[in-house]
Amino acid sequence: MRQKIVAGNWKMNTTPAEGEALAKAVVAASSEVKGVTLILGVPFTHLCPVSKAIAGSDVKLSAQDCSAHDKGAYTGEVAASMIAPFGAGYVILGHSERREYHGEDSAILNEKMKQAYANGLAPIYCVGEKLEEREAGKHFDVVTKQIEEVVFNLSDEQFDKLVVAYEPVWAIGTGKTATADQAQEIHAHIRKVLASKFGAKAENTPILYGGSCKPSNAAEIFSKADVDGGLIGGAALKAEDFIAIAKAF
């Protein structure tokens, strides 16, 4: 049975103190969640206080990005080797906002994947199409390319640790949401693409939905066969909403 995951992507929100309080609130309510891995994707500045806040609990820690370089003269960059010592087990890579605002392409993401794996971080690798690509019927082609150019370069051992997140870019921060059937359709396509390279191993890969998932629609989306959880944005900034989503399975 595939791992069920609800991961929060806090993006550039909360001060370190607010983030610590949010993490403590999630931990306090985490006992209500059964059979679901909870992950908090926090800003770099929050890794230390949040790691302390979740210590001793089953809640996991993730960074939102890492550098493509291991060290050096890269002002403002944060290496995977700097993230791992805080107890982070995951790192979000290829988020649509990184692709859009920072020009991240497959070449950069391949290097980031190497750095993540070299430092014991499991990538949450994001794929997804823009509105114009969806309307042009190119959504399957877009996600296929994003997978083939990066994920297909992984070894079998690395692939075993991968989490994939599907983000319909047109549904992030817009209030729009893919229907449960739309989510299932493209999640099934993603799994088929993964299987074309990695065979039966793809049946074990968690594929998360990442487009405006909230307590009101999580149960319907999570009920689909190939949806294994969510990469949650705005709703992850309230512990009660985040926990409610995790309880929606």
Secondary structure as UniProt FT lines:
FT   STRAND          5..9
FT   HELIX           16..29
FT   HELIX           30..32
FT   STRAND          37..42
FT   HELIX           44..46
FT   HELIX           47..53
FT   TURN            54..56
FT   STRAND          60..63
FT   TURN            75..76
FT   HELIX           80..83
FT   HELIX           84..86
FT   STRAND          90..93
FT   HELIX           96..102
FT   HELIX           106..118
FT   TURN            119..120
FT   STRAND          122..127
FT   HELIX           131..135
FT   TURN            136..137
FT   HELIX           139..148
FT   TURN            149..150
FT   HELIX           151..153
FT   HELIX           156..159
FT   TURN            160..161
FT   STRAND          163..166
FT   HELIX           169..171
FT   HELIX           180..198
FT   HELIX           199..204
FT   STRAND          207..209
FT   TURN            215..217
FT   HELIX           218..222
FT   TURN            225..226
FT   STRAND          229..232
FT   HELIX           234..237
FT   HELIX           239..246
FT   TURN            247..248
//
